[in-house]
Amino acid sequence: MDSLAIYYDLIAEENDDSHYGPNVAGMVIGGLLVGGGTFFSVVAVNAASDADWLSAVGAGLFTAASVPFYLVGLPIFLYNTYKFAVRKGHANRRDEYIDALKRYKERQRESSVEWMLVPSVDLANAGGGLNLLVAF
């Protein structure tokens, strides 16, 4: 199998697993949900600092409101953070394969043999001809 085909196959394989845009969106959504849960928790702590019965009820309601945000937001954020790291690794490997392919093509171009016919003139013997010049 040709080395170029191997490089192209490796690049295509890594390219399939390197799309991390949806994971960035998932991290943003999960982060917003966790931020909402934190907001409700802070409001609950602030409400609990007052000593009356209504503040205690408000603290309980805000604490109860923060729990679903954390229960939904944390798994979404953590999963997408993990998948982002995995897919970013695939993207980095794909970029390394692309760079290696460029270096390989450059070496192939440098190592090619050039054949040139060069005319020659021999003034001492009144002759001429063609010389073959091989360049590596």
Secondary structure, 3 states (H helix, E strand, C coil): CCHHHHHHHHHHHHHHCCCCHHHHHHHHHHHHHHHHHHHHHHHHHHHHCCCCHHHHHHHHHHHHHHHHHHHHHHHHHHHHHHHHHHHHHHHHHHHHHHHHHHHHHHHHHHCCCEEEEEEEEECCCCEEEEEEEEEC
